[in-house]
Amino acid sequence: MSKSKDQTFRYYIIVSPKMHRIHHSVTRTETDSNYSSVLPYWDILFGSYIRKVEEPIEFGINDRA
């Protein structure tokens, strides 16, 4: 299996820290994604899966009050 196919296959089998970190972004659409911490199936099933983002992630909590 080629390296890129192997990496793609792994994205659908187990959640990596790189995938889950998107969930900790201050951007609302990114925060509302990638909830899974072990298996990505739930995010894929419910449409909350984001494979990667285009811009660097800003981590933290926005003041929404």
A tleap script that builds the chain and sets N, CA, C and O, in Angstrom:
source leaprc.protein.ff14SB
mol = sequence {
  NMET SER LYS SER LYS ASP GLN THR PHE ARG
  TYR TYR ILE ILE VAL SER PRO LYS MET HIE
  ARG ILE HIE HIE SER VAL THR ARG THR GLU
  THR ASP SER ASN TYR SER SER VAL LEU PRO
  TYR TRP ASP ILE LEU PHE GLY SER TYR ILE
  ARG LYS VAL GLU GLU PRO ILE GLU PHE GLY
  ILE ASN ASP ARG CALA
}
set mol.1.N position { 0.860 -1.179 0.000 }
set mol.1.CA position { 0.000 0.000 0.000 }
set mol.1.C position { 0.899 1.233 0.000 }
set mol.1.O position { 1.858 1.303 0.769 }
set mol.2.N position { 0.595 2.204 -0.858 }
set mol.2.CA position { 1.412 3.411 -0.907 }
set mol.2.C position { 1.246 4.217 0.377 }
set mol.2.O position { 0.268 4.054 1.106 }
set mol.3.N position { 2.212 5.085 0.639 }
set mol.3.CA position { 2.199 5.863 1.875 }
set mol.3.C position { 0.953 6.751 1.977 }
set mol.3.O position { 0.345 6.823 3.045 }
set mol.4.N position { 0.565 7.420 0.902 }
set mol.4.CA position { -0.611 8.298 0.956 }
set mol.4.C position { -1.900 7.504 1.157 }
set mol.4.O position { -2.784 7.954 1.885 }
set mol.5.N position { -2.026 6.341 0.533 }
set mol.5.CA position { -3.207 5.506 0.740 }
set mol.5.C position { -3.236 4.963 2.163 }
set mol.5.O position { -4.303 4.858 2.767 }
set mol.6.N position { -2.073 4.620 2.697 }
set mol.6.CA position { -1.978 4.121 4.068 }
set mol.6.C position { -2.401 5.200 5.059 }
set mol.6.O position { -3.125 4.914 6.013 }
set mol.7.N position { -1.958 6.430 4.846 }
set mol.7.CA position { -2.334 7.533 5.732 }
set mol.7.C position { -3.829 7.818 5.642 }
set mol.7.O position { -4.471 8.054 6.665 }
set mol.8.N position { -4.390 7.799 4.445 }
set mol.8.CA position { -5.822 8.022 4.266 }
set mol.8.C position { -6.612 6.918 4.963 }
set mol.8.O position { -7.616 7.195 5.620 }
set mol.9.N position { -6.176 5.693 4.827 }
set mol.9.CA position { -6.829 4.555 5.461 }
set mol.9.C position { -6.839 4.732 6.980 }
set mol.9.O position { -7.854 4.477 7.628 }
set mol.10.N position { -5.720 5.163 7.543 }
set mol.10.CA position { -5.630 5.361 8.996 }
set mol.10.C position { -6.545 6.468 9.495 }
set mol.10.O position { -7.038 6.390 10.620 }
set mol.11.N position { -6.784 7.489 8.696 }
set mol.11.CA position { -7.692 8.572 9.095 }
set mol.11.C position { -9.097 8.042 9.368 }
set mol.11.O position { -9.820 8.606 10.190 }
set mol.12.N position { -9.490 6.967 8.690 }
set mol.12.CA position { -10.825 6.411 8.851 }
set mol.12.C position { -10.894 5.277 9.876 }
set mol.12.O position { -11.978 4.770 10.161 }
set mol.13.N position { -9.754 4.880 10.427 }
set mol.13.CA position { -9.712 3.783 11.386 }
set mol.13.C position { -9.553 4.276 12.819 }
set mol.13.O position { -10.241 3.789 13.717 }
set mol.14.N position { -8.669 5.223 13.045 }
set mol.14.CA position { -8.390 5.693 14.401 }
set mol.14.C position { -8.157 7.204 14.395 }
set mol.14.O position { -7.613 7.753 13.437 }
set mol.15.N position { -8.569 7.859 15.461 }
set mol.15.CA position { -8.411 9.308 15.581 }
set mol.15.C position { -6.981 9.612 16.013 }
set mol.15.O position { -6.489 9.065 17.001 }
set mol.16.N position { -6.329 10.480 15.270 }
set mol.16.CA position { -4.983 10.914 15.647 }
set mol.16.C position { -5.087 12.246 16.386 }
set mol.16.O position { -6.087 12.951 16.249 }
set mol.17.N position { -4.073 12.597 17.162 }
set mol.17.CA position { -4.082 13.911 17.804 }
set mol.17.C position { -4.199 15.043 16.780 }
set mol.17.O position { -4.827 16.066 17.055 }
set mol.18.N position { -3.597 14.862 15.603 }
set mol.18.CA position { -3.664 15.873 14.548 }
set mol.18.C position { -5.109 16.102 14.101 }
set mol.18.O position { -5.504 17.232 13.813 }
set mol.19.N position { -5.891 15.025 14.046 }
set mol.19.CA position { -7.295 15.156 13.652 }
set mol.19.C position { -8.115 15.796 14.764 }
set mol.19.O position { -8.892 16.715 14.507 }
set mol.20.N position { -7.952 15.325 15.990 }
set mol.20.CA position { -8.794 15.798 17.095 }
set mol.20.C position { -8.483 17.246 17.489 }
set mol.20.O position { -9.361 17.939 18.001 }
set mol.21.N position { -7.267 17.709 17.265 }
set mol.21.CA position { -6.892 19.072 17.687 }
set mol.21.C position { -7.743 20.137 17.004 }
set mol.21.O position { -7.905 21.233 17.540 }
set mol.22.N position { -8.285 19.833 15.839 }
set mol.22.CA position { -9.159 20.776 15.133 }
set mol.22.C position { -10.343 21.158 16.018 }
set mol.22.O position { -10.823 22.290 15.965 }
set mol.23.N position { -10.807 20.218 16.824 }
set mol.23.CA position { -11.935 20.435 17.737 }
set mol.23.C position { -11.654 21.534 18.774 }
set mol.23.O position { -12.592 22.125 19.308 }
set mol.24.N position { -10.402 21.808 19.058 }
set mol.24.CA position { -10.026 22.782 20.082 }
set mol.24.C position { -9.745 24.180 19.520 }
set mol.24.O position { -9.155 25.019 20.200 }
set mol.25.N position { -10.162 24.421 18.300 }
set mol.25.CA position { -9.995 25.713 17.639 }
set mol.25.C position { -10.999 26.732 18.168 }
set mol.25.O position { -12.051 26.360 18.687 }
set mol.26.N position { -10.675 28.017 18.036 }
set mol.26.CA position { -11.616 29.074 18.416 }
set mol.26.C position { -12.645 29.336 17.311 }
set mol.26.O position { -13.646 30.009 17.554 }
set mol.27.N position { -12.413 28.818 16.112 }
set mol.27.CA position { -13.345 28.975 15.000 }
set mol.27.C position { -14.521 28.024 15.200 }
set mol.27.O position { -14.323 26.818 15.349 }
set mol.28.N position { -15.725 28.549 15.204 }
set mol.28.CA position { -16.926 27.778 15.562 }
set mol.28.C position { -17.107 26.519 14.714 }
set mol.28.O position { -17.401 25.457 15.262 }
set mol.29.N position { -16.941 26.608 13.401 }
set mol.29.CA position { -17.146 25.428 12.550 }
set mol.29.C position { -16.116 24.339 12.852 }
set mol.29.O position { -16.409 23.152 12.709 }
set mol.30.N position { -14.922 24.735 13.267 }
set mol.30.CA position { -13.893 23.766 13.631 }
set mol.30.C position { -14.161 23.193 15.022 }
set mol.30.O position { -13.954 22.002 15.255 }
set mol.31.N position { -14.622 24.038 15.943 }
set mol.31.CA position { -14.958 23.568 17.296 }
set mol.31.C position { -16.088 22.551 17.245 }
set mol.31.O position { -16.109 21.603 18.030 }
set mol.32.N position { -17.020 22.743 16.330 }
set mol.32.CA position { -18.166 21.847 16.192 }
set mol.32.C position { -17.851 20.650 15.294 }
set mol.32.O position { -18.723 20.160 14.577 }
set mol.33.N position { -16.618 20.190 15.334 }
set mol.33.CA position { -16.210 19.054 14.513 }
set mol.33.C position { -15.257 18.157 15.298 }
set mol.33.O position { -14.752 18.532 16.356 }
set mol.34.N position { -15.028 16.971 14.756 }
set mol.34.CA position { -14.031 16.037 15.275 }
set mol.34.C position { -14.127 15.824 16.788 }
set mol.34.O position { -13.139 15.966 17.507 }
set mol.35.N position { -15.303 15.489 17.249 }
set mol.35.CA position { -15.535 15.230 18.675 }
set mol.35.C position { -14.875 13.936 19.135 }
set mol.35.O position { -14.474 13.823 20.294 }
set mol.36.N position { -14.759 12.970 18.250 }
set mol.36.CA position { -14.256 11.642 18.615 }
set mol.36.C position { -12.843 11.698 19.173 }
set mol.36.O position { -12.020 12.513 18.755 }
set mol.37.N position { -12.581 10.812 20.129 }
set mol.37.CA position { -11.229 10.734 20.680 }
set mol.37.C position { -10.577 9.386 20.386 }
set mol.37.O position { -9.380 9.222 20.623 }
set mol.38.N position { -11.341 8.415 19.872 }
set mol.38.CA position { -10.777 7.107 19.552 }
set mol.38.C position { -11.126 6.684 18.122 }
set mol.38.O position { -10.237 6.445 17.305 }
set mol.39.N position { -12.417 6.596 17.831 }
set mol.39.CA position { -12.872 6.145 16.519 }
set mol.39.C position { -13.567 7.282 15.771 }
set mol.39.O position { -14.468 7.913 16.323 }
set mol.40.N position { -13.168 7.557 14.531 }
set mol.40.CA position { -13.742 8.675 13.776 }
set mol.40.C position { -15.116 8.386 13.178 }
set mol.40.O position { -15.715 9.273 12.570 }
set mol.41.N position { -15.629 7.165 13.336 }
set mol.41.CA position { -16.888 6.787 12.685 }
set mol.41.C position { -18.043 7.702 13.052 }
set mol.41.O position { -18.863 8.034 12.197 }
set mol.42.N position { -18.120 8.113 14.302 }
set mol.42.CA position { -19.243 8.944 14.738 }
set mol.42.C position { -19.226 10.295 14.033 }
set mol.42.O position { -20.270 10.778 13.595 }
set mol.43.N position { -18.067 10.898 13.920 }
set mol.43.CA position { -17.972 12.183 13.217 }
set mol.43.C position { -18.308 12.027 11.739 }
set mol.43.O position { -18.975 12.883 11.158 }
set mol.44.N position { -17.850 10.940 11.134 }
set mol.44.CA position { -18.151 10.702 9.726 }
set mol.44.C position { -19.653 10.471 9.556 }
set mol.44.O position { -20.263 11.022 8.640 }
set mol.45.N position { -20.245 9.667 10.425 }
set mol.45.CA position { -21.667 9.348 10.357 }
set mol.45.C position { -22.551 10.580 10.532 }
set mol.45.O position { -23.544 10.733 9.821 }
set mol.46.N position { -22.200 11.459 11.471 }
set mol.46.CA position { -23.024 12.632 11.767 }
set mol.46.C position { -22.589 13.900 11.025 }
set mol.46.O position { -23.133 14.976 11.269 }
set mol.47.N position { -21.620 13.777 10.131 }
set mol.47.CA position { -21.211 14.904 9.298 }
set mol.47.C position { -20.388 15.960 10.017 }
set mol.47.O position { -20.327 17.103 9.564 }
set mol.48.N position { -19.754 15.603 11.128 }
set mol.48.CA position { -18.947 16.582 11.869 }
set mol.48.C position { -17.448 16.346 11.682 }
set mol.48.O position { -16.633 16.887 12.429 }
set mol.49.N position { -17.093 15.548 10.696 }
set mol.49.CA position { -15.684 15.221 10.440 }
set mol.49.C position { -15.051 16.252 9.524 }
set mol.49.O position { -15.580 16.539 8.450 }
set mol.50.N position { -13.919 16.814 9.939 }
set mol.50.CA position { -13.107 17.691 9.098 }
set mol.50.C position { -11.719 17.069 9.035 }
set mol.50.O position { -11.086 16.856 10.069 }
set mol.51.N position { -11.249 16.778 7.842 }
set mol.51.CA position { -9.944 16.122 7.712 }
set mol.51.C position { -8.798 17.076 8.006 }
set mol.51.O position { -7.868 16.727 8.732 }
set mol.52.N position { -8.861 18.285 7.443 }
set mol.52.CA position { -7.812 19.279 7.718 }
set mol.52.C position { -8.366 20.665 7.451 }
set mol.52.O position { -9.378 20.825 6.769 }
set mol.53.N position { -7.697 21.653 7.990 }
set mol.53.CA position { -8.086 23.049 7.770 }
set mol.53.C position { -6.999 23.746 6.968 }
set mol.53.O position { -5.838 23.338 6.989 }
set mol.54.N position { -7.383 24.789 6.268 }
set mol.54.CA position { -6.451 25.482 5.378 }
set mol.54.C position { -5.507 26.430 6.119 }
set mol.54.O position { -4.349 26.584 5.730 }
set mol.55.N position { -5.995 27.060 7.174 }
set mol.55.CA position { -5.187 28.044 7.901 }
set mol.55.C position { -4.717 27.466 9.224 }
set mol.55.O position { -5.304 26.504 9.722 }
set mol.56.N position { -3.663 28.040 9.803 }
set mol.56.CA position { -3.221 27.565 11.122 }
set mol.56.C position { -4.345 27.682 12.149 }
set mol.56.O position { -5.136 28.625 12.110 }
set mol.57.N position { -4.407 26.733 13.051 }
set mol.57.CA position { -5.455 26.704 14.061 }
set mol.57.C position { -5.085 27.609 15.227 }
set mol.57.O position { -3.975 27.544 15.754 }
set mol.58.N position { -6.035 28.456 15.622 }
set mol.58.CA position { -5.875 29.267 16.823 }
set mol.58.C position { -6.651 28.529 17.926 }
set mol.58.O position { -7.867 28.362 17.837 }
set mol.59.N position { -5.933 28.096 18.953 }
set mol.59.CA position { -6.537 27.320 20.027 }
set mol.59.C position { -7.034 28.227 21.131 }
set mol.59.O position { -6.502 29.319 21.330 }
set mol.60.N position { -8.055 27.780 21.854 }
set mol.60.CA position { -8.535 28.534 22.999 }
set mol.60.C position { -10.048 28.587 23.039 }
set mol.60.O position { -10.746 27.801 22.398 }
set mol.61.N position { -10.529 29.548 23.820 }
set mol.61.CA position { -11.959 29.749 24.008 }
set mol.61.C position { -12.274 31.202 23.699 }
set mol.61.O position { -11.660 32.111 24.259 }
set mol.62.N position { -13.233 31.417 22.804 }
set mol.62.CA position { -13.701 32.777 22.545 }
set mol.62.C position { -14.658 33.207 23.629 }
set mol.62.O position { -15.401 32.383 24.163 }
set mol.63.N position { -14.654 34.475 23.963 }
set mol.63.CA position { -15.625 35.004 24.925 }
set mol.63.C position { -16.919 35.239 24.176 }
set mol.63.O position { -17.032 36.194 23.408 }
set mol.64.N position { -17.903 34.369 24.396 }
set mol.64.CA position { -19.154 34.440 23.647 }
set mol.64.C position { -20.257 35.093 24.457 }
set mol.64.O position { -21.428 35.000 24.088 }
set mol.65.N position { -19.913 35.744 25.540 }
set mol.65.CA position { -20.937 36.384 26.395 }
set mol.65.C position { -21.358 37.713 25.832 }
set mol.65.O position { -22.205 38.390 26.415 }
savepdb mol mol.pdb
quit
